[in-house]
Amino acid sequence: MTDAFTTAGFLALSGALLALGLFGILTRRNFILLLVSIEIAVNAAVLNFVYFAAFAPTTAEALNGQSAAIVIVALAATEIAVGLAIVLGLNRLRGSIDVTGATDLRL
Amino acid sequence: MNLVDIAFLLLAAAAVGTALLALLVRELVHTILWVAGFFVVLAALYFLAEATFLGVLQLGVYAGAVTILLLFGVMVTRRSIFRRDAATGIGPTSVALAALVVLLLGAVAWRFGGTGAAGVTAYAPAQLSQALFGTYGPWLLLVGLAMLAALAGAIYLVREGRE
């Protein structure tokens, strides 16, 4: 269908999204905001897989990239579920979900 | 520059904008609403790259399930969900610096990215499922195991009667 994509555009986009996610991971103190930042960074990776798959010369190679993207999406959703369980545990234990207070390695 | 390029540029700007707003607004609920918008924009980008199944998956898993899970997390851990947090501590200097970095990255990608292959190959979803359940069957099994472990772990973390 399309014949005018360049790799520059989506590489710049996914680089910018990764930078945003990293910025959030490094600066936010709220656990839920941390999870949101991780999701943004993971989505930058998935975007890369999808667009490199779109540039693949054969259909089989395109399907390789998309299969990897599907596996990543599933694992990221799993990670959110565990992360929210940790949020609930942290909230019950300390009364807040500020990650600077969570210095013990046990919940 | 054809129509697809313009659509890509608009969607890319929307993706960066919604992600930025999600990280900069001071109310947690607004963050989650903006990040839901971000997920929808990414689904549109996947549709643009002919990855229809992944677009649908993105809408269902991220814009649907993950957003609701995050909202649920906010509602459970806060007494009033529309509470403003303290200032983010991000001054105009850091925003300008970040913009500079993004511009530099964009320039580098623009210079060295080069032009891509001839076209985006479309395919039937059945082909994708054959690759997924054939070649990538073991990976799918591993993902299933990881999900099972996550389920058990989440239940263990929030179960009653823990100190």
Interface residues (C-beta under 8 A of the other chain):
Chain A: M1 T2 D3 A4 F5 T6 T7 A8 G9 F10 L11 A12 L13 G15 A16 L17 A19 L20 G21 F23 G24 T27 R28 N30 I32 L33 L35 V36 S37 E39 I40 N43 V46 L47 V50 Y51 A53 A54 F55 A56 P57 T58 T59 A60 A62 L63 N64 Q66 S67 A69 I70 V71 V73 A74 L75 A77 T78 E79 I80 A81 V82 L84 A85 I86 V87 L88 G89 N91 I97 L107
Chain B: M1 N2 V4 D5 F8 L9 A12 A15 V16 A19 L20 A22 L23 L28 T31 I32 V35 F38 F39 L42 L45 Y46 L48 A49 E50 A51 F53 L54 L57 Q58 V61 Y62 A65 V66 L69 L70 F72 G73 V74 V76 T77 D85 T88 G89 I90 A98 V101 V102 L105 G106 A109 W110 R111 F112 G113 G114 T115 G116 A117 A118 G119 V120 T121 A122 Y123 Q127 L128 A131 L132 T135 Y136 W139 L140 V143 A146 M147 A150 L151 G153 A154 I155 L157 V158 R162
